[in-house]
Amino acid sequence: MGWEYKITVQDTGNSFYCAEDEAVIRAMFRTGSGPLKNGCCGGGCGICRMKIVKGDWRAFKPMSAAHVSEADVKQGVALLCCVQPQSDMVIAGL
């Protein structure tokens, strides 16, 4: 495991830490933080769709185009089961 980054949920002000090689949704469940919405964890169902308001991230697996378009990604919308942090982040519900 490498760096850990602070993830803040804008809607609640709660925060948790996520390793750079961990999916954000997994860290949410591990720490019991954030809006705990979970589905397939494979990038296909769209339940964990949120906006990344601030911070750097990378998609480590494909996200369903049915739930996240290229335009969405440009505006910071992502499926948290497919995202790993590359810096501290702020996320918000849609």
C-alpha positions in Angstrom: 0.0 0.0 0.0 1.2 3.5 -0.9 -0.1 6.9 -0.1 -3.4 7.5 1.7 -5.5 10.5 0.8 -8.3 12.3 2.7 -11.7 12.1 1.0 -14.3 14.6 2.2 -18.0 14.2 1.5 -19.2 17.7 0.7 -22.8 17.0 1.6 -22.0 16.0 5.2 -18.6 17.2 6.0 -17.5 13.7 7.0 -14.1 12.5 5.8 -12.2 9.2 5.6 -8.9 8.0 4.2 -8.4 6.0 1.1 -5.2 4.4 -0.2 -4.0 5.3 -3.6 -4.5 1.6 -4.7 -8.0 1.3 -3.2 -11.4 2.0 -4.8 -13.0 5.0 -3.1 -16.2 3.0 -2.5 -14.2 0.2 -0.7 -12.7 2.8 1.6 -16.1 4.2 2.3 -17.3 0.8 3.4 -14.1 -0.1 5.3 -14.4 3.1 7.3 -18.2 3.3 7.5 -18.1 6.8 6.0 -19.9 8.6 3.3 -23.1 7.9 1.5 -22.9 4.1 1.6 -24.5 3.3 -1.7 -23.2 0.1 -3.3 -24.2 -2.2 -6.1 -22.2 -4.4 -8.4 -18.7 -2.8 -7.6 -17.9 -3.6 -11.2 -18.6 -0.3 -12.9 -21.9 -1.4 -14.5 -24.9 -0.5 -12.2 -24.3 3.3 -11.6 -25.4 3.2 -7.9 -22.1 4.7 -6.7 -22.2 7.6 -9.2 -21.0 10.8 -7.6 -19.3 14.0 -8.5 -15.6 14.6 -7.7 -15.7 18.3 -6.8 -12.0 18.6 -6.1 -8.9 16.5 -6.3 -7.1 14.2 -8.7 -8.2 10.6 -9.4 -7.8 7.8 -11.9 -10.3 5.3 -13.2 -8.6 1.9 -12.8 -11.3 0.0 -14.6 -14.0 1.0 -17.2 -17.1 2.8 -16.1 -20.4 2.0 -17.9 -21.1 4.5 -20.6 -24.8 4.0 -19.8 -24.2 5.7 -16.4 -21.2 8.0 -17.0 -20.7 9.8 -20.3 -17.5 11.4 -21.5 -19.1 14.8 -20.8 -19.8 13.6 -17.3 -16.2 12.5 -16.7 -15.0 16.0 -17.9 -17.3 17.5 -15.2 -16.0 15.2 -12.5 -18.8 12.6 -12.4 -17.5 9.1 -11.8 -18.5 5.7 -10.4 -16.6 5.4 -7.1 -16.1 1.7 -7.5 -13.9 2.5 -10.5 -12.0 5.4 -9.0 -8.7 5.5 -7.0 -7.5 8.8 -5.5 -4.3 10.5 -6.6 -4.7 13.4 -4.1 -7.0 14.5 -1.3 -10.5 14.7 -2.8 -13.9 16.3 -2.2 -16.9 14.3 -3.4 -20.6 15.2 -3.6 -23.9 13.4 -4.3 -25.8 14.0 -7.5 
